[in-house]
């Protein structure tokens, strides 16, 4: 499937309805753009993060939050 869309002076474009339907995206959804080695771009829907889950997990990671850990992993 190929659909053409123009880019505005602000760098914006409208995602055609058939592409939005195929990606299952709508207002407020997030997309990620990935550049491929051949110069093409790939776009896909980003799954929303479950913030409550992430906050719960964060509470279990305190053992990895010491000043020594910050020093050891600073340049990663």
N, CA, C and O atoms as a Tripos MOL2 file, in Angstrom:
@<TRIPOS>MOLECULE
protein
  304   303    76     0     0
PROTEIN
NO_CHARGES

@<TRIPOS>ATOM
      1 N           0.8440   -1.1660    0.0000 N.3       1 UNK1
      2 CA          0.0000    0.0000    0.0000 C.3       1 UNK1
      3 C           0.8950    1.2360    0.0000 C.2       1 UNK1
      4 O           1.8420    1.3090    0.7830 O.2       1 UNK1
      5 N           0.6140    2.1860   -0.8480 N.am      2 UNK2
      6 CA          1.3580    3.4420   -0.8920 C.3       2 UNK2
      7 C           0.3760    4.5990   -0.9230 C.2       2 UNK2
      8 O          -0.5870    4.5910   -1.6890 O.2       2 UNK2
      9 N           0.6230    5.5730   -0.1000 N.am      3 UNK3
     10 CA         -0.1970    6.7670   -0.0410 C.3       3 UNK3
     11 C           0.7320    7.9630    0.0180 C.2       3 UNK3
     12 O           1.7270    7.9360    0.7420 O.2       3 UNK3
     13 N           0.4290    9.0010   -0.7230 N.am      4 UNK4
     14 CA          1.2740   10.1870   -0.7670 C.3       4 UNK4
     15 C           0.6620   11.2770    0.0980 C.2       4 UNK4
     16 O          -0.5500   11.4930    0.0700 O.2       4 UNK4
     17 N           1.5090   11.9690    0.8730 N.am      5 UNK5
     18 CA          1.0870   13.1050    1.6900 C.3       5 UNK5
     19 C           2.1660   14.1700    1.5810 C.2       5 UNK5
     20 O           3.3530   13.8470    1.5160 O.2       5 UNK5
     21 N           1.7690   15.4240    1.5610 N.am      6 UNK6
     22 CA          2.7200   16.5340    1.4820 C.3       6 UNK6
     23 C           3.1420   16.9760    2.8760 C.2       6 UNK6
     24 O           2.4310   16.7670    3.8590 O.2       6 UNK6
     25 N           4.3200   17.5920    2.9340 N.am      7 UNK7
     26 CA          4.8440   18.1500    4.1730 C.3       7 UNK7
     27 C           4.6540   19.6650    4.1130 C.2       7 UNK7
     28 O           4.9560   20.2930    3.0980 O.2       7 UNK7
     29 N           4.1530   20.2450    5.2000 N.am      8 UNK8
     30 CA          3.9340   21.6880    5.2550 C.3       8 UNK8
     31 C           5.2480   22.4170    5.5240 C.2       8 UNK8
     32 O           6.2740   21.7890    5.7830 O.2       8 UNK8
     33 N           5.2050   23.7360    5.4590 N.am      9 UNK9
     34 CA          6.3830   24.5550    5.7470 C.3       9 UNK9
     35 C           6.8680   24.3500    7.1820 C.2       9 UNK9
     36 O           8.0450   24.5620    7.4730 O.2       9 UNK9
     37 N           5.9760   23.9440    8.0710 N.am     10 UNK10
     38 CA          6.3440   23.6740    9.4680 C.3      10 UNK10
     39 C           6.8390   22.2450    9.6700 C.2      10 UNK10
     40 O           7.1220   21.8520   10.8010 O.2      10 UNK10
     41 N           6.9470   21.4660    8.6080 N.am     11 UNK11
     42 CA          7.4030   20.0840    8.7270 C.3      11 UNK11
     43 C           6.3200   19.1270    9.1620 C.2      11 UNK11
     44 O           6.6160   18.0160    9.6010 O.2      11 UNK11
     45 N           5.0720   19.5350    9.0490 N.am     12 UNK12
     46 CA          3.9590   18.6940    9.4670 C.3      12 UNK12
     47 C           3.3280   18.0130    8.2600 C.2      12 UNK12
     48 O           3.4510   18.4790    7.1270 O.2      12 UNK12
     49 N           2.6600   16.9160    8.5220 N.am     13 UNK13
     50 CA          1.9320   16.2090    7.4720 C.3      13 UNK13
     51 C           0.6820   15.5900    8.0820 C.2      13 UNK13
     52 O           0.6050   15.3950    9.2950 O.2      13 UNK13
     53 N          -0.2760   15.2890    7.2510 N.am     14 UNK14
     54 CA         -1.4610   14.5710    7.6820 C.3      14 UNK14
     55 C          -1.2540   13.0980    7.3830 C.2      14 UNK14
     56 O          -0.8630   12.7290    6.2760 O.2      14 UNK14
     57 N          -1.5140   12.2700    8.3610 N.am     15 UNK15
     58 CA         -1.4190   10.8300    8.1330 C.3      15 UNK15
     59 C          -2.7280   10.4050    7.4740 C.2      15 UNK15
     60 O          -3.7970   10.5610    8.0640 O.2      15 UNK15
     61 N          -2.6540    9.8720    6.2640 N.am     16 UNK16
     62 CA         -3.8840    9.4780    5.5660 C.3      16 UNK16
     63 C          -4.7190    8.4860    6.3800 C.2      16 UNK16
     64 O          -4.1830    7.6860    7.1480 O.2      16 UNK16
     65 N          -6.0280    8.5530    6.1990 N.am     17 UNK17
     66 CA         -6.9610    7.7350    6.9820 C.3      17 UNK17
     67 C          -6.6540    6.2440    6.8860 C.2      17 UNK17
     68 O          -6.7350    5.5330    7.8870 O.2      17 UNK17
     69 N          -6.3020    5.7600    5.6890 N.am     18 UNK18
     70 CA         -6.0340    4.3210    5.5640 C.3      18 UNK18
     71 C          -4.7820    3.9080    6.3390 C.2      18 UNK18
     72 O          -4.7050    2.7940    6.8580 O.2      18 UNK18
     73 N          -3.8080    4.8060    6.4130 N.am     19 UNK19
     74 CA         -2.5900    4.5130    7.1760 C.3      19 UNK19
     75 C          -2.8940    4.5630    8.6740 C.2      19 UNK19
     76 O          -2.4360    3.7030    9.4270 O.2      19 UNK19
     77 N          -3.6770    5.5810    9.1160 N.am     20 UNK20
     78 CA         -4.0720    5.6520   10.5310 C.3      20 UNK20
     79 C          -4.8230    4.3990   10.9430 C.2      20 UNK20
     80 O          -4.6120    3.8730   12.0350 O.2      20 UNK20
     81 N          -5.6920    3.9240   10.0760 N.am     21 UNK21
     82 CA         -6.4580    2.7120   10.3840 C.3      21 UNK21
     83 C          -5.5350    1.5030   10.4770 C.2      21 UNK21
     84 O          -5.6770    0.6820   11.3840 O.2      21 UNK21
     85 N          -4.5920    1.3860    9.5480 N.am     22 UNK22
     86 CA         -3.6740    0.2430    9.5510 C.3      22 UNK22
     87 C          -2.7820    0.2480   10.7860 C.2      22 UNK22
     88 O          -2.4710   -0.8070   11.3390 O.2      22 UNK22
     89 N          -2.3640    1.4580   11.2240 N.am     23 UNK23
     90 CA         -1.5150    1.5660   12.4110 C.3      23 UNK23
     91 C          -2.3270    1.5560   13.7030 C.2      23 UNK23
     92 O          -1.7690    1.4390   14.7940 O.2      23 UNK23
     93 N          -3.6530    1.6780   13.5740 N.am     24 UNK24
     94 CA         -4.5450    1.7620   14.7310 C.3      24 UNK24
     95 C          -4.1480    2.9340   15.6380 C.2      24 UNK24
     96 O          -3.9780    2.7710   16.8460 O.2      24 UNK24
     97 N          -4.0010    4.1290   15.0240 N.am     25 UNK25
     98 CA         -3.6390    5.3230   15.7780 C.3      25 UNK25
     99 C          -4.7180    6.3860   15.6350 C.2      25 UNK25
    100 O          -5.4830    6.4060   14.6700 O.2      25 UNK25
    101 N          -4.7520    7.2560   16.6160 N.am     26 UNK26
    102 CA         -5.6930    8.3610   16.6120 C.3      26 UNK26
    103 C          -5.1240    9.5150   17.4140 C.2      26 UNK26
    104 O          -3.9660    9.4770   17.8280 O.2      26 UNK26
    105 N          -5.9340   10.5420   17.6330 N.am     27 UNK27
    106 CA         -5.4780   11.7150   18.3810 C.3      27 UNK27
    107 C          -4.8900   11.3280   19.7350 C.2      27 UNK27
    108 O          -5.4840   10.5560   20.4870 O.2      27 UNK27
    109 N          -3.7190   11.8760   20.0290 N.am     28 UNK28
    110 CA         -3.0520   11.6240   21.3060 C.3      28 UNK28
    111 C          -2.1160   10.4350   21.3080 C.2      28 UNK28
    112 O          -1.3260   10.2820   22.2390 O.2      28 UNK28
    113 N          -2.1800    9.5850   20.2890 N.am     29 UNK29
    114 CA         -1.2640    8.4410   20.2220 C.3      29 UNK29
    115 C           0.1360    8.9200   19.8510 C.2      29 UNK29
    116 O           0.2980    9.9960   19.2760 O.2      29 UNK29
    117 N           1.1340    8.1250   20.1770 N.am     30 UNK30
    118 CA          2.5220    8.4480   19.8520 C.3      30 UNK30
    119 C           3.0330    7.5370   18.7570 C.2      30 UNK30
    120 O           2.6660    6.3640   18.6750 O.2      30 UNK30
    121 N           3.8930    8.1030   17.9100 N.am     31 UNK31
    122 CA          4.5310    7.3570   16.8310 C.3      31 UNK31
    123 C           6.0330    7.4500   17.0050 C.2      31 UNK31
    124 O           6.5380    8.4360   17.5420 O.2      31 UNK31
    125 N           6.7450    6.4380   16.5570 N.am     32 UNK32
    126 CA          8.2010    6.4860   16.5350 C.3      32 UNK32
    127 C           8.6500    6.3520   15.0820 C.2      32 UNK32
    128 O           8.1330    5.5280   14.3280 O.2      32 UNK32
    129 N           9.6200    7.1790   14.7100 N.am     33 UNK33
    130 CA         10.1990    7.1500   13.3690 C.3      33 UNK33
    131 C          11.5810    6.5320   13.4810 C.2      33 UNK33
    132 O          12.3920    6.9530   14.3050 O.2      33 UNK33
    133 N          11.8480    5.5330   12.6510 N.am     34 UNK34
    134 CA         13.1380    4.8420   12.6650 C.3      34 UNK34
    135 C          13.7540    4.9270   11.2720 C.2      34 UNK34
    136 O          13.1200    4.5770   10.2770 O.2      34 UNK34
    137 N          15.0000    5.3970   11.2170 N.am     35 UNK35
    138 CA         15.7050    5.4490    9.9430 C.3      35 UNK35
    139 C          16.3720    4.1160    9.6800 C.2      35 UNK35
    140 O          17.0500    3.5680   10.5490 O.2      35 UNK35
    141 N          16.1800    3.6010    8.4910 N.am     36 UNK36
    142 CA         16.7770    2.3310    8.0940 C.3      36 UNK36
    143 C          18.1150    2.5890    7.4050 C.2      36 UNK36
    144 O          18.3640    3.7020    6.9420 O.2      36 UNK36
    145 N          18.9630    1.5910    7.3330 N.am     37 UNK37
    146 CA         20.2900    1.7280    6.7230 C.3      37 UNK37
    147 C          20.2170    2.1400    5.2600 C.2      37 UNK37
    148 O          21.1310    2.7910    4.7530 O.2      37 UNK37
    149 N          19.1420    1.7690    4.5780 N.am     38 UNK38
    150 CA         19.0230    2.1030    3.1520 C.3      38 UNK38
    151 C          18.4650    3.5030    2.9160 C.2      38 UNK38
    152 O          18.2120    3.8750    1.7700 O.2      38 UNK38
    153 N          18.2680    4.2860    3.9790 N.am     39 UNK39
    154 CA         17.7680    5.6460    3.8450 C.3      39 UNK39
    155 C          16.2590    5.7670    3.9290 C.2      39 UNK39
    156 O          15.7330    6.8790    3.9080 O.2      39 UNK39
    157 N          15.5600    4.6690    4.0220 N.am     40 UNK40
    158 CA         14.1100    4.7280    4.1650 C.3      40 UNK40
    159 C          13.7640    4.9460    5.6430 C.2      40 UNK40
    160 O          14.6110    4.7820    6.5210 O.2      40 UNK40
    161 N          12.5290    5.3100    5.8950 N.am     41 UNK41
    162 CA         12.0700    5.5140    7.2660 C.3      41 UNK41
    163 C          10.9290    4.5560    7.5510 C.2      41 UNK41
    164 O          10.1360    4.2200    6.6720 O.2      41 UNK41
    165 N          10.8690    4.1370    8.7730 N.am     42 UNK42
    166 CA          9.7980    3.2540    9.2300 C.3      42 UNK42
    167 C           9.0740    3.9770   10.3530 C.2      42 UNK42
    168 O           9.7130    4.5700   11.2220 O.2      42 UNK42
    169 N           7.7710    3.9350   10.3450 N.am     43 UNK43
    170 CA          6.9880    4.5660   11.4070 C.3      43 UNK43
    171 C           6.0850    3.5110   12.0190 C.2      43 UNK43
    172 O           5.5010    2.6890   11.3120 O.2      43 UNK43
    173 N           5.9750    3.5420   13.3350 N.am     44 UNK44
    174 CA          5.1000    2.5910   14.0020 C.3      44 UNK44
    175 C           4.5040    3.2280   15.2430 C.2      44 UNK44
    176 O           5.0260    4.2100   15.7730 O.2      44 UNK44
    177 N           3.4240    2.6610   15.6870 N.am     45 UNK45
    178 CA          2.7380    3.1270   16.8850 C.3      45 UNK45
    179 C           3.5420    2.7270   18.1100 C.2      45 UNK45
    180 O           4.0990    1.6310   18.1680 O.2      45 UNK45
    181 N           3.6000    3.6200   19.0860 N.am     46 UNK46
    182 CA          4.2700    3.3310   20.3480 C.3      46 UNK46
    183 C           3.2000    2.9620   21.3600 C.2      46 UNK46
    184 O           2.2170    3.6840   21.5310 O.2      46 UNK46
    185 N           3.3930    1.8470   22.0230 N.am     47 UNK47
    186 CA          2.4440    1.4230   23.0500 C.3      47 UNK47
    187 C           2.5500    2.3590   24.2470 C.2      47 UNK47
    188 O           3.6570    2.6670   24.6880 O.2      47 UNK47
    189 N           1.4250    2.8150   24.7780 N.am     48 UNK48
    190 CA          1.4890    3.6810   25.9600 C.3      48 UNK48
    191 C           2.0530    2.9070   27.1450 C.2      48 UNK48
    192 O           1.7880    1.7170   27.3150 O.2      48 UNK48
    193 N           2.8300    3.6020   27.9500 N.am     49 UNK49
    194 CA          3.4160    2.9680   29.1280 C.3      49 UNK49
    195 C           2.3990    2.9600   30.2570 C.2      49 UNK49
    196 O           1.6080    3.8900   30.4140 O.2      49 UNK49
    197 N           2.4380    1.9210   31.0140 N.am     50 UNK50
    198 CA          1.5860    1.8370   32.1910 C.3      50 UNK50
    199 C           2.3350    2.5230   33.3340 C.2      50 UNK50
    200 O           3.1870    1.9110   33.9780 O.2      50 UNK50
    201 N           2.0140    3.8050   33.5850 N.am     51 UNK51
    202 CA          2.7510    4.5940   34.5660 C.3      51 UNK51
    203 C           2.6280    4.0380   35.9740 C.2      51 UNK51
    204 O           3.5870    4.1140   36.7430 O.2      51 UNK51
    205 N           1.4840    3.4840   36.3340 N.am     52 UNK52
    206 CA          1.3450    2.8910   37.6640 C.3      52 UNK52
    207 C           2.3070    1.7240   37.8270 C.2      52 UNK52
    208 O           2.9250    1.5700   38.8800 O.2      52 UNK52
    209 N           2.4380    0.8950   36.7840 N.am     53 UNK53
    210 CA          3.3690   -0.2300   36.8360 C.3      53 UNK53
    211 C           4.8050    0.2750   36.9660 C.2      53 UNK53
    212 O           5.5720   -0.2340   37.7830 O.2      53 UNK53
    213 N           5.1700    1.2800   36.1570 N.am     54 UNK54
    214 CA          6.5300    1.8010   36.2130 C.3      54 UNK54
    215 C           6.8540    2.3940   37.5790 C.2      54 UNK54
    216 O           7.9680    2.2300   38.0770 O.2      54 UNK54
    217 N           5.8950    3.0780   38.1840 N.am     55 UNK55
    218 CA          6.1150    3.6310   39.5210 C.3      55 UNK55
    219 C           6.3020    2.5190   40.5430 C.2      55 UNK55
    220 O           7.1220    2.6430   41.4520 O.2      55 UNK55
    221 N           5.5530    1.4410   40.4020 N.am     56 UNK56
    222 CA          5.6960    0.3030   41.3220 C.3      56 UNK56
    223 C           7.0640   -0.3420   41.1690 C.2      56 UNK56
    224 O           7.6990   -0.6910   42.1650 O.2      56 UNK56
    225 N           7.5210   -0.5030   39.9430 N.am     57 UNK57
    226 CA          8.8380   -1.1020   39.7010 C.3      57 UNK57
    227 C           9.9400   -0.1870   40.2190 C.2      57 UNK57
    228 O          10.9200   -0.6560   40.7970 O.2      57 UNK57
    229 N           9.7820    1.1040   40.0170 N.am     58 UNK58
    230 CA         10.7880    2.0630   40.4770 C.3      58 UNK58
    231 C          11.0480    1.9260   41.9710 C.2      58 UNK58
    232 O          12.1850    2.0650   42.4220 O.2      58 UNK58
    233 N           9.9990    1.6540   42.7360 N.am     59 UNK59
    234 CA         10.1430    1.4950   44.1690 C.3      59 UNK59
    235 C          10.9780    0.2940   44.5600 C.2      59 UNK59
    236 O          11.4930    0.2470   45.6770 O.2      59 UNK59
    237 N          11.1260   -0.6660   43.6860 N.am     60 UNK60
    238 CA         11.9170   -1.8630   43.9960 C.3      60 UNK60
    239 C          13.3740   -1.7170   43.5810 C.2      60 UNK60
    240 O          14.1820   -2.6080   43.8450 O.2      60 UNK60
    241 N          13.7220   -0.6070   42.9360 N.am     61 UNK61
    242 CA         15.0820   -0.4420   42.4150 C.3      61 UNK61
    243 C          15.9690    0.4030   43.3070 C.2      61 UNK61
    244 O          17.0430    0.8220   42.8730 O.2      61 UNK61
    245 N          15.5620    0.6670   44.5290 N.am     62 UNK62
    246 CA         16.3380    1.5390   45.4050 C.3      62 UNK62
    247 C          17.7270    0.9820   45.6960 C.2      62 UNK62
    248 O          18.6520    1.7520   45.9550 O.2      62 UNK62
    249 N          17.8900   -0.3220   45.6600 N.am     63 UNK63
    250 CA         19.2100   -0.8980   45.9240 C.3      63 UNK63
    251 C          20.2270   -0.5150   44.8540 C.2      63 UNK63
    252 O          21.4300   -0.6600   45.0690 O.2      63 UNK63
    253 N          19.7620   -0.0260   43.7020 N.am     64 UNK64
    254 CA         20.6480    0.3650   42.6040 C.3      64 UNK64
    255 C          20.8040    1.8770   42.5090 C.2      64 UNK64
    256 O          21.2350    2.3890   41.4750 O.2      64 UNK64
    257 N          20.4660    2.5860   43.5540 N.am     65 UNK65
    258 CA         20.4790    4.0440   43.4880 C.3      65 UNK65
    259 C          21.5090    4.6740   44.4240 C.2      65 UNK65
    260 O          21.3140    5.7960   44.8910 O.2      65 UNK65
    261 N          22.5810    3.9780   44.6980 N.am     66 UNK66
    262 CA         23.5920    4.5230   45.6040 C.3      66 UNK66
    263 C          24.5370    5.4540   44.8220 C.2      66 UNK66
    264 O          24.5950    5.3820   43.5950 O.2      66 UNK66
    265 N          25.2690    6.3170   45.5200 N.am     67 UNK67
    266 CA         26.2640    7.1650   44.8450 C.3      67 UNK67
    267 C          27.3080    6.3440   44.0880 C.2      67 UNK67
    268 O          27.7900    6.7720   43.0390 O.2      67 UNK67
    269 N          27.6610    5.1610   44.6160 N.am     68 UNK68
    270 CA         28.6270    4.3030   43.9270 C.3      68 UNK68
    271 C          28.0680    3.8130   42.5900 C.2      68 UNK68
    272 O          28.7950    3.7260   41.6010 O.2      68 UNK68
    273 N          26.7780    3.4960   42.5690 N.am     69 UNK69
    274 CA         26.1440    3.0770   41.3160 C.3      69 UNK69
    275 C          26.1210    4.2220   40.3170 C.2      69 UNK69
    276 O          26.4220    4.0240   39.1400 O.2      69 UNK69
    277 N          25.7680    5.4180   40.7730 N.am     70 UNK70
    278 CA         25.7590    6.5800   39.8880 C.3      70 UNK70
    279 C          27.1340    6.7920   39.2650 C.2      70 UNK70
    280 O          27.2420    7.0620   38.0690 O.2      70 UNK70
    281 N          28.1710    6.6690   40.0650 N.am     71 UNK71
    282 CA         29.5560    6.8350   39.5690 C.3      71 UNK71
    283 C          29.9040    5.7360   38.5610 C.2      71 UNK71
    284 O          30.4860    6.0150   37.5120 O.2      71 UNK71
    285 N          29.5530    4.5060   38.8760 N.am     72 UNK72
    286 CA         29.9270    3.3690   38.0260 C.3      72 UNK72
    287 C          29.2350    3.4070   36.6770 C.2      72 UNK72
    288 O          29.8240    2.9980   35.6770 O.2      72 UNK72
    289 N          27.9820    3.8930   36.6230 N.am     73 UNK73
    290 CA         27.2050    3.8250   35.3980 C.3      73 UNK73
    291 C          27.0040    5.1780   34.7300 C.2      73 UNK73
    292 O          26.2120    5.2760   33.7930 O.2      73 UNK73
    293 N          27.6830    6.2100   35.1740 N.am     74 UNK74
    294 CA         27.4850    7.5640   34.6570 C.3      74 UNK74
    295 C          27.7110    7.6560   33.1540 C.2      74 UNK74
    296 O          26.9700    8.3710   32.4800 O.2      74 UNK74
    297 N          28.6820    6.9780   32.6120 N.am     75 UNK75
    298 CA         29.0510    7.1270   31.2000 C.3      75 UNK75
    299 C          28.3660    6.1470   30.2570 C.2      75 UNK75
    300 O          28.7390    6.0660   29.0870 O.2      75 UNK75
    301 N          27.3850    5.4100   30.7300 N.am     76 UNK76
    302 CA         26.6930    4.4560   29.8670 C.3      76 UNK76
    303 C          25.7400    5.1410   28.9340 C.2      76 UNK76
    304 O          25.0740    4.4800   28.1370 O.2      76 UNK76
@<TRIPOS>BOND
     1     1     2 1
     2     2     3 1
     3     3     4 2
     4     3     5 am
     5     5     6 1
     6     6     7 1
     7     7     8 2
     8     7     9 am
     9     9    10 1
    10    10    11 1
    11    11    12 2
    12    11    13 am
    13    13    14 1
    14    14    15 1
    15    15    16 2
    16    15    17 am
    17    17    18 1
    18    18    19 1
    19    19    20 2
    20    19    21 am
    21    21    22 1
    22    22    23 1
    23    23    24 2
    24    23    25 am
    25    25    26 1
    26    26    27 1
    27    27    28 2
    28    27    29 am
    29    29    30 1
    30    30    31 1
    31    31    32 2
    32    31    33 am
    33    33    34 1
    34    34    35 1
    35    35    36 2
    36    35    37 am
    37    37    38 1
    38    38    39 1
    39    39    40 2
    40    39    41 am
    41    41    42 1
    42    42    43 1
    43    43    44 2
    44    43    45 am
    45    45    46 1
    46    46    47 1
    47    47    48 2
    48    47    49 am
    49    49    50 1
    50    50    51 1
    51    51    52 2
    52    51    53 am
    53    53    54 1
    54    54    55 1
    55    55    56 2
    56    55    57 am
    57    57    58 1
    58    58    59 1
    59    59    60 2
    60    59    61 am
    61    61    62 1
    62    62    63 1
    63    63    64 2
    64    63    65 am
    65    65    66 1
    66    66    67 1
    67    67    68 2
    68    67    69 am
    69    69    70 1
    70    70    71 1
    71    71    72 2
    72    71    73 am
    73    73    74 1
    74    74    75 1
    75    75    76 2
    76    75    77 am
    77    77    78 1
    78    78    79 1
    79    79    80 2
    80    79    81 am
    81    81    82 1
    82    82    83 1
    83    83    84 2
    84    83    85 am
    85    85    86 1
    86    86    87 1
    87    87    88 2
    88    87    89 am
    89    89    90 1
    90    90    91 1
    91    91    92 2
    92    91    93 am
    93    93    94 1
    94    94    95 1
    95    95    96 2
    96    95    97 am
    97    97    98 1
    98    98    99 1
    99    99   100 2
   100    99   101 am
   101   101   102 1
   102   102   103 1
   103   103   104 2
   104   103   105 am
   105   105   106 1
   106   106   107 1
   107   107   108 2
   108   107   109 am
   109   109   110 1
   110   110   111 1
   111   111   112 2
   112   111   113 am
   113   113   114 1
   114   114   115 1
   115   115   116 2
   116   115   117 am
   117   117   118 1
   118   118   119 1
   119   119   120 2
   120   119   121 am
   121   121   122 1
   122   122   123 1
   123   123   124 2
   124   123   125 am
   125   125   126 1
   126   126   127 1
   127   127   128 2
   128   127   129 am
   129   129   130 1
   130   130   131 1
   131   131   132 2
   132   131   133 am
   133   133   134 1
   134   134   135 1
   135   135   136 2
   136   135   137 am
   137   137   138 1
   138   138   139 1
   139   139   140 2
   140   139   141 am
   141   141   142 1
   142   142   143 1
   143   143   144 2
   144   143   145 am
   145   145   146 1
   146   146   147 1
   147   147   148 2
   148   147   149 am
   149   149   150 1
   150   150   151 1
   151   151   152 2
   152   151   153 am
   153   153   154 1
   154   154   155 1
   155   155   156 2
   156   155   157 am
   157   157   158 1
   158   158   159 1
   159   159   160 2
   160   159   161 am
   161   161   162 1
   162   162   163 1
   163   163   164 2
   164   163   165 am
   165   165   166 1
   166   166   167 1
   167   167   168 2
   168   167   169 am
   169   169   170 1
   170   170   171 1
   171   171   172 2
   172   171   173 am
   173   173   174 1
   174   174   175 1
   175   175   176 2
   176   175   177 am
   177   177   178 1
   178   178   179 1
   179   179   180 2
   180   179   181 am
   181   181   182 1
   182   182   183 1
   183   183   184 2
   184   183   185 am
   185   185   186 1
   186   186   187 1
   187   187   188 2
   188   187   189 am
   189   189   190 1
   190   190   191 1
   191   191   192 2
   192   191   193 am
   193   193   194 1
   194   194   195 1
   195   195   196 2
   196   195   197 am
   197   197   198 1
   198   198   199 1
   199   199   200 2
   200   199   201 am
   201   201   202 1
   202   202   203 1
   203   203   204 2
   204   203   205 am
   205   205   206 1
   206   206   207 1
   207   207   208 2
   208   207   209 am
   209   209   210 1
   210   210   211 1
   211   211   212 2
   212   211   213 am
   213   213   214 1
   214   214   215 1
   215   215   216 2
   216   215   217 am
   217   217   218 1
   218   218   219 1
   219   219   220 2
   220   219   221 am
   221   221   222 1
   222   222   223 1
   223   223   224 2
   224   223   225 am
   225   225   226 1
   226   226   227 1
   227   227   228 2
   228   227   229 am
   229   229   230 1
   230   230   231 1
   231   231   232 2
   232   231   233 am
   233   233   234 1
   234   234   235 1
   235   235   236 2
   236   235   237 am
   237   237   238 1
   238   238   239 1
   239   239   240 2
   240   239   241 am
   241   241   242 1
   242   242   243 1
   243   243   244 2
   244   243   245 am
   245   245   246 1
   246   246   247 1
   247   247   248 2
   248   247   249 am
   249   249   250 1
   250   250   251 1
   251   251   252 2
   252   251   253 am
   253   253   254 1
   254   254   255 1
   255   255   256 2
   256   255   257 am
   257   257   258 1
   258   258   259 1
   259   259   260 2
   260   259   261 am
   261   261   262 1
   262   262   263 1
   263   263   264 2
   264   263   265 am
   265   265   266 1
   266   266   267 1
   267   267   268 2
   268   267   269 am
   269   269   270 1
   270   270   271 1
   271   271   272 2
   272   271   273 am
   273   273   274 1
   274   274   275 1
   275   275   276 2
   276   275   277 am
   277   277   278 1
   278   278   279 1
   279   279   280 2
   280   279   281 am
   281   281   282 1
   282   282   283 1
   283   283   284 2
   284   283   285 am
   285   285   286 1
   286   286   287 1
   287   287   288 2
   288   287   289 am
   289   289   290 1
   290   290   291 1
   291   291   292 2
   292   291   293 am
   293   293   294 1
   294   294   295 1
   295   295   296 2
   296   295   297 am
   297   297   298 1
   298   298   299 1
   299   299   300 2
   300   299   301 am
   301   301   302 1
   302   302   303 1
   303   303   304 2
@<TRIPOS>SUBSTRUCTURE
     1 UNK1         2 RESIDUE 1 A UNK
     2 UNK2         6 RESIDUE 1 A UNK
     3 UNK3        10 RESIDUE 1 A UNK
     4 UNK4        14 RESIDUE 1 A UNK
     5 UNK5        18 RESIDUE 1 A UNK
     6 UNK6        22 RESIDUE 1 A UNK
     7 UNK7        26 RESIDUE 1 A UNK
     8 UNK8        30 RESIDUE 1 A UNK
     9 UNK9        34 RESIDUE 1 A UNK
    10 UNK10       38 RESIDUE 1 A UNK
    11 UNK11       42 RESIDUE 1 A UNK
    12 UNK12       46 RESIDUE 1 A UNK
    13 UNK13       50 RESIDUE 1 A UNK
    14 UNK14       54 RESIDUE 1 A UNK
    15 UNK15       58 RESIDUE 1 A UNK
    16 UNK16       62 RESIDUE 1 A UNK
    17 UNK17       66 RESIDUE 1 A UNK
    18 UNK18       70 RESIDUE 1 A UNK
    19 UNK19       74 RESIDUE 1 A UNK
    20 UNK20       78 RESIDUE 1 A UNK
    21 UNK21       82 RESIDUE 1 A UNK
    22 UNK22       86 RESIDUE 1 A UNK
    23 UNK23       90 RESIDUE 1 A UNK
    24 UNK24       94 RESIDUE 1 A UNK
    25 UNK25       98 RESIDUE 1 A UNK
    26 UNK26      102 RESIDUE 1 A UNK
    27 UNK27      106 RESIDUE 1 A UNK
    28 UNK28      110 RESIDUE 1 A UNK
    29 UNK29      114 RESIDUE 1 A UNK
    30 UNK30      118 RESIDUE 1 A UNK
    31 UNK31      122 RESIDUE 1 A UNK
    32 UNK32      126 RESIDUE 1 A UNK
    33 UNK33      130 RESIDUE 1 A UNK
    34 UNK34      134 RESIDUE 1 A UNK
    35 UNK35      138 RESIDUE 1 A UNK
    36 UNK36      142 RESIDUE 1 A UNK
    37 UNK37      146 RESIDUE 1 A UNK
    38 UNK38      150 RESIDUE 1 A UNK
    39 UNK39      154 RESIDUE 1 A UNK
    40 UNK40      158 RESIDUE 1 A UNK
    41 UNK41      162 RESIDUE 1 A UNK
    42 UNK42      166 RESIDUE 1 A UNK
    43 UNK43      170 RESIDUE 1 A UNK
    44 UNK44      174 RESIDUE 1 A UNK
    45 UNK45      178 RESIDUE 1 A UNK
    46 UNK46      182 RESIDUE 1 A UNK
    47 UNK47      186 RESIDUE 1 A UNK
    48 UNK48      190 RESIDUE 1 A UNK
    49 UNK49      194 RESIDUE 1 A UNK
    50 UNK50      198 RESIDUE 1 A UNK
    51 UNK51      202 RESIDUE 1 A UNK
    52 UNK52      206 RESIDUE 1 A UNK
    53 UNK53      210 RESIDUE 1 A UNK
    54 UNK54      214 RESIDUE 1 A UNK
    55 UNK55      218 RESIDUE 1 A UNK
    56 UNK56      222 RESIDUE 1 A UNK
    57 UNK57      226 RESIDUE 1 A UNK
    58 UNK58      230 RESIDUE 1 A UNK
    59 UNK59      234 RESIDUE 1 A UNK
    60 UNK60      238 RESIDUE 1 A UNK
    61 UNK61      242 RESIDUE 1 A UNK
    62 UNK62      246 RESIDUE 1 A UNK
    63 UNK63      250 RESIDUE 1 A UNK
    64 UNK64      254 RESIDUE 1 A UNK
    65 UNK65      258 RESIDUE 1 A UNK
    66 UNK66      262 RESIDUE 1 A UNK
    67 UNK67      266 RESIDUE 1 A UNK
    68 UNK68      270 RESIDUE 1 A UNK
    69 UNK69      274 RESIDUE 1 A UNK
    70 UNK70      278 RESIDUE 1 A UNK
    71 UNK71      282 RESIDUE 1 A UNK
    72 UNK72      286 RESIDUE 1 A UNK
    73 UNK73      290 RESIDUE 1 A UNK
    74 UNK74      294 RESIDUE 1 A UNK
    75 UNK75      298 RESIDUE 1 A UNK
    76 UNK76      302 RESIDUE 1 A UNK
